[in-house]
Amino acid sequence: MPSSPIPVLSRHLGQEVLPEPAADPDRYVALADFLDRLPDPRRRQGRRYRLGALLSLCSAAVLAGAVTLAAITRFAVGLDPDLHRRLGLTHGVPRSCTLGRLLARLDGDALDTAIGTWMNLQLSDDSPAPASARPSLRAIAVDGKALRGSRTATTAAVHLVAALVHGERAIVAQRQVLTKSNEITAFRPLLEPLDLRDTVVTFDALHTQHDHARFLVEEKKAHYVAVVKGNHPTLQAQLKQLPWRDVPLLDRTRERGHGRDEIRRLKAAAVNGLPFPHAGQALQIVRRRRDLRTGKVSIEGVYAVTDLTMHQATAPQLAQYARGHWEIEALHNVRDTTLAEDASKIHTGNAPRAMATFRNLAIGLAHLIGWRNQAAAADHYRSHPGHAFDLVTPTG
């Protein structure tokens, strides 16, 4: 039985950042074991490497900052012989073209399901924050992203839509948007396999669709917080016309960071008869941002609807759900900047999607064990590759 990845924290970060959790056999199955169960697209004849070994190598290399297939191979070449044996690379180091052919033919849905399931198992309900300061329900953000570097002269860029657990930076589901389609059609296939009972799903205006709301509330027994913009002009107009001046301010938060000072205000009003399924409350969220360098002030107001009643969620909790949706956009930004996703020219078959999945995994793993800076985490694992393999391969 592989051990928990949590005890390696003190070795990785030089301090004890998380307590040792209770034993759970399913929770601590190594990622490599999940990956080894995937359908292998290679012919049996001539296989030199286990599938799990190759995918674990890619996972660890991306965690260490590798952004290309050649970089993954260079990472493998630089490993100690002991790590080669531990990973199962008994026939030397695979070439980048070998990895490219494998990832191009790999079942993207199966890979995302395996890694999403494994990440979901690692997440703990224990939180250091007091109960009064955190939402009572788990929340998941849904958003999409195009892999711009995958575009070619004859094919459009690969477009992915993903589900992230608020507060964890963990992608637990991802699906590719079909060619000549859009994110809306991928919403249901993305969330269908997940247990969403008593979960709040947050999404932007693109996914504010009647069918999505009915699917979540009636079929998945979940809740939603949906942003309303111009794609629903009638609903948006009705929200704007509510007597917001007479509604008291229910929540105000202030944050300073990333070069700006931001104040967020939320008002909530119970509603009846809005032309949106199961709508129970309307929200008005006003953000006032001041650039700390230039002093420029910008004010943005958005409206949202939710099926949550005032008895199911307090105003501060609603504000947290709305604020937490930003985390998936932040994850996409890390993929673009620190992990150079948009600069990647990998475009063959399912390889772009597989690399995006490894980037999601790298960000989720780094956050899981206490890193708050992805670049610092990559520097560490580049210098200490054994620590990366502690997270994805059995240790005993």
C-alpha positions in Angstrom: 0.0 0.0 0.0 1.5 3.3 -1.0 1.8 5.9 1.7 0.2 9.3 1.9 1.8 12.2 0.0 1.2 14.4 3.1 4.2 13.3 5.2 6.6 14.5 2.6 5.5 18.1 3.3 8.1 18.7 5.9 10.9 17.5 3.6 9.6 19.6 0.7 8.9 22.9 2.5 11.2 22.7 5.4 8.4 22.9 7.9 5.3 21.1 9.2 2.5 22.8 7.3 -0.3 20.2 7.5 -1.3 17.6 10.1 -1.1 13.9 9.2 -4.7 13.0 8.2 -6.6 9.9 9.3 -5.8 6.7 7.4 -8.0 6.1 4.3 -6.8 3.3 2.0 -8.6 4.6 -1.1 -7.4 8.2 -0.6 -3.7 7.3 -0.6 -3.6 5.0 -3.7 -0.6 6.4 -5.7 -1.4 8.4 -8.8 0.9 6.0 -10.8 -1.5 3.2 -10.0 -4.5 5.2 -11.4 -2.5 6.0 -14.5 -1.5 2.4 -15.1 -5.1 1.4 -15.4 -5.8 3.6 -18.4 -6.5 2.1 -21.8 -3.1 1.8 -23.5 -3.2 3.0 -27.1 0.0 1.3 -28.0 0.4 -2.1 -29.7 1.5 -4.9 -27.3 4.4 -5.9 -29.4 7.4 -3.7 -28.9 6.3 -1.9 -25.7 9.4 -1.0 -23.7 7.8 1.1 -20.9 4.8 0.7 -18.6 2.0 3.2 -19.4 1.9 4.3 -15.7 5.7 4.9 -15.7 5.5 7.2 -18.8 2.6 9.2 -17.5 4.1 9.5 -14.1 7.3 10.8 -15.6 5.3 13.4 -17.5 3.4 14.4 -14.3 6.6 14.8 -12.3 8.4 16.7 -15.1 5.6 19.2 -15.5 5.5 19.6 -11.7 9.2 20.5 -12.0 8.5 23.1 -14.7 8.8 21.2 -18.0 6.8 22.9 -20.7 7.7 20.8 -23.8 8.1 17.1 -24.6 11.8 17.7 -25.1 12.0 19.3 -21.6 10.3 16.2 -20.1 13.0 14.0 -21.8 15.8 16.2 -20.5 14.2 15.9 -17.0 14.3 12.1 -17.3 17.9 12.1 -18.6 19.0 14.0 -15.5 17.4 11.6 -13.0 19.5 9.4 -10.8 19.6 5.7 -11.7 17.7 4.9 -8.5 14.8 7.1 -9.7 14.8 5.4 -13.1 14.4 2.1 -11.3 11.8 3.4 -8.9 9.7 4.8 -11.8 10.2 1.6 -13.9 12.3 3.0 -16.7 14.3 -0.2 -16.9 15.0 0.3 -20.6 16.6 3.7 -20.5 14.9 7.1 -21.1 12.1 7.4 -23.6 12.6 9.9 -26.5 10.4 12.9 -26.8 8.9 11.5 -30.0 7.9 8.4 -28.1 6.1 10.5 -25.5 4.5 12.6 -28.3 3.0 9.6 -30.1 1.7 8.2 -26.8 0.0 11.4 -25.7 -1.4 12.1 -29.1 -3.2 8.7 -29.1 -4.1 8.6 -25.4 -7.8 8.8 -24.4 -8.2 12.3 -23.1 -11.5 11.6 -21.3 -10.0 8.6 -19.5 -6.9 10.5 -18.5 -8.9 13.5 -17.1 -11.3 11.1 -15.3 -8.4 9.2 -13.6 -6.5 12.3 -12.5 -9.7 14.1 -11.5 -10.8 11.1 -9.4 -7.4 10.9 -7.8 -7.3 14.6 -7.0 -10.8 14.5 -5.5 -9.7 11.7 -3.2 -6.9 13.8 -1.9 -9.0 16.8 -0.9 -9.9 17.0 2.8 -12.9 18.5 4.3 -10.8 19.7 7.2 -10.1 23.4 7.1 -7.9 25.6 9.3 -10.5 28.4 9.1 -13.2 28.6 11.7 -16.6 27.2 10.7 -18.2 30.7 10.7 -15.6 32.0 8.2 -16.1 29.4 5.5 -19.0 28.4 3.3 -21.2 25.6 4.6 -21.3 23.9 1.2 -18.6 22.7 -1.1 -18.4 24.9 -4.2 -17.2 24.1 -7.7 -16.3 26.6 -10.4 -16.9 25.8 -14.1 -15.0 27.7 -16.8 -13.3 27.1 -20.2 -10.0 27.9 -21.8 -8.6 27.7 -25.3 -5.1 26.3 -25.8 -4.0 28.9 -28.3 -0.7 27.3 -29.2 -2.5 24.2 -30.4 -4.0 26.1 -33.4 -2.7 25.2 -36.8 -3.3 26.5 -40.3 -6.1 23.8 -40.8 -7.4 23.2 -37.2 -8.8 25.3 -34.5 -7.3 25.6 -31.1 -8.2 22.9 -28.6 -10.8 24.2 -26.2 -11.3 22.7 -22.7 -13.9 23.3 -20.0 -13.1 22.3 -16.4 -14.5 22.1 -12.9 -12.4 23.4 -10.0 -13.1 23.0 -6.3 -13.1 26.4 -4.6 -10.2 26.9 -2.2 -8.2 23.9 -3.5 -6.9 24.8 -7.0 -7.9 21.2 -7.8 -9.4 20.4 -11.2 -11.7 17.4 -10.6 -13.2 17.1 -14.1 -12.3 18.3 -17.6 -13.7 17.8 -21.0 -12.8 19.0 -24.5 -15.3 21.1 -26.4 -16.3 19.5 -29.7 -15.2 21.1 -32.9 -17.9 23.5 -34.3 -19.5 23.6 -30.8 -19.1 25.7 -27.7 -18.7 25.3 -23.9 -22.4 25.2 -23.4 -22.7 21.7 -24.9 -19.8 20.4 -22.7 -21.4 21.6 -19.4 -23.6 18.5 -18.7 -21.0 15.9 -19.8 -18.4 17.6 -17.6 -20.6 17.5 -14.4 -22.6 14.4 -15.0 -20.1 11.9 -13.5 -19.6 14.0 -10.3 -21.4 13.7 -7.0 -22.8 17.2 -6.7 -25.4 16.7 -4.0 -25.3 19.8 -1.6 -22.6 21.4 -3.8 -22.8 25.0 -5.1 -21.8 25.3 -8.8 -20.6 28.7 -9.9 -20.3 29.8 -13.5 -20.1 32.9 -15.7 -22.7 34.4 -18.0 -22.0 32.0 -20.9 -23.3 29.0 -18.8 -26.2 30.9 -17.4 -28.7 28.7 -19.2 -32.1 27.4 -18.2 -31.2 23.8 -19.0 -28.1 24.0 -16.8 -30.0 25.3 -13.8 -32.6 22.6 -14.1 -29.9 19.9 -14.6 -28.1 21.0 -11.4 -31.1 21.5 -9.1 -33.5 18.8 -10.4 -31.1 16.0 -11.4 -27.9 16.6 -9.4 -29.6 18.0 -6.3 -27.0 20.8 -6.4 -27.2 24.6 -6.1 -25.9 27.3 -8.4 -24.7 30.9 -8.4 -25.0 32.2 -12.0 -23.8 35.5 -13.3 -26.2 37.4 -15.6 -25.1 39.6 -18.4 -26.2 40.7 -21.9 -26.9 37.1 -23.2 -30.1 37.2 -21.1 -31.3 40.8 -21.7 -34.7 40.4 -20.3 -33.5 38.8 -17.1 -30.6 41.4 -16.8 -33.1 44.2 -17.2 -35.4 42.8 -14.5 -32.4 42.5 -12.1 -31.3 46.1 -12.8 -34.8 47.4 -12.1 -35.0 45.9 -8.6 -35.1 48.6 -5.9 -31.5 48.1 -4.9 -31.3 51.5 -3.2 -33.7 50.1 -0.6 -31.8 46.9 -0.1 -29.3 47.0 2.8 -25.6 46.3 2.3 -25.1 42.7 3.6 -21.4 42.1 3.0 -18.3 44.2 2.5 -14.8 42.9 2.1 -11.5 44.6 1.3 -8.3 43.0 0.0 -5.0 44.4 -1.0 -2.7 42.5 -3.3 -1.5 42.0 -6.9 -0.9 45.7 -7.1 -4.4 46.8 -6.3 -6.8 47.6 -3.5 -10.2 46.1 -4.0 -13.5 46.6 -2.1 -16.4 44.2 -2.8 -19.9 44.9 -1.7 -22.8 42.5 -1.9 -26.6 43.0 -1.7 -29.1 40.1 -1.9 -32.8 40.2 -2.3 -35.4 37.4 -2.3 -37.2 37.2 -5.6 -40.2 35.4 -7.0 -41.2 35.1 -10.6 -37.9 35.7 -12.3 -37.7 34.0 -15.7 -34.9 31.6 -14.6 -35.4 28.2 -13.1 -35.4 27.9 -9.3 -34.2 31.4 -8.8 -34.6 32.3 -5.2 -32.4 35.3 -4.7 -30.9 38.1 -6.8 -27.4 39.4 -6.1 -25.8 42.7 -6.8 -22.0 42.7 -6.5 -20.0 45.9 -6.9 -16.3 45.8 -7.1 -14.2 49.0 -6.6 -10.6 48.6 -7.6 -7.7 51.1 -7.1 -4.4 50.6 -8.9 -1.8 51.1 -6.2 0.8 52.3 -8.7 -1.3 54.7 -10.7 -4.1 55.5 -8.3 -6.7 54.8 -11.1 -10.0 53.7 -9.7 -12.5 51.4 -11.6 -15.9 50.3 -10.5 -17.7 47.2 -11.9 -21.1 46.0 -11.0 -22.5 42.6 -11.9 -25.7 40.8 -11.2 -26.3 37.1 -10.4 -29.1 34.7 -9.4 -29.0 31.7 -7.1 -31.4 29.1 -6.0 -30.0 29.3 -2.5 -32.4 31.0 -0.1 -31.4 33.3 2.7 -31.9 30.3 5.1 -29.5 28.2 3.1 -26.6 30.6 2.7 -25.7 33.8 4.5 -24.6 36.9 2.6 -20.9 36.4 3.5 -21.1 32.9 2.2 -22.7 34.0 -1.0 -19.9 36.6 -1.4 -17.4 33.8 -0.9 -19.0 31.7 -3.6 -19.0 34.6 -6.0 -15.4 35.5 -5.1 -14.3 31.8 -5.2 -15.2 31.5 -8.9 -12.2 33.7 -9.7 -9.9 30.9 -8.6 -10.4 29.0 -11.9 -9.4 32.1 -13.8 -6.3 32.4 -11.6 -5.4 28.8 -12.4 -5.7 29.4 -16.1 -3.4 32.4 -15.7 -0.8 30.3 -13.9 -1.0 27.8 -16.8 -0.4 30.6 -19.3 2.4 32.4 -17.4 4.3 30.1 -15.1 3.7 27.0 -17.2 3.8 28.7 -20.6 0.7 27.0 -21.9 -0.2 29.5 -24.7 3.3 29.4 -25.9 3.3 25.6 -26.3 3.3 24.5 -30.0 2.2 20.9 -29.2 -0.8 20.3 -31.5 -0.9 16.6 -32.6 -3.9 14.5 -31.6 -4.8 14.6 -27.9 -1.3 15.7 -26.8 -2.3 19.3 -26.2 -5.1 18.2 -23.9 -2.9 15.7 -22.1 -0.3 18.4 -21.4 -3.0 20.7 -20.1 -4.2 17.9 -17.8 -0.6 17.5 -16.4 -0.5 21.3 -15.8 -3.7 21.2 -13.9 -2.3 18.3 -11.9 0.9 20.2 -11.1 -0.9 23.2 -9.8 -3.3 21.1 -7.8 -0.5 19.0 -6.2 1.6 22.0 -5.4 -1.3 23.7 -3.6 -2.3 20.5 -1.9 1.0 20.2 -0.1 1.3 23.8 0.8 3.0 25.7 -2.0 1.5 29.1 -2.7 3.9 30.1 -5.6 4.0 27.7 -8.6 7.3 29.0 -9.8 8.9 28.3 -6.5 7.4 24.8 -6.4 8.8 24.2 -9.9 12.3 25.3 -8.9 12.1 23.0 -5.9 11.1 19.9 -7.8 13.5 20.6 -10.6 16.3 20.5 -8.0 14.7 17.7 -5.9 13.0 15.3 -8.5 12.8 12.6 -5.9 10.3 14.8 -4.0 8.1 15.0 -7.1 8.1 11.2 -7.4 7.1 11.0 -3.7 3.7 12.4 -4.8 3.0 10.3 -7.9 4.7 6.9 -7.2 4.4 4.3 -4.4 7.0 4.6 -1.6 6.3 1.3 -0.1 
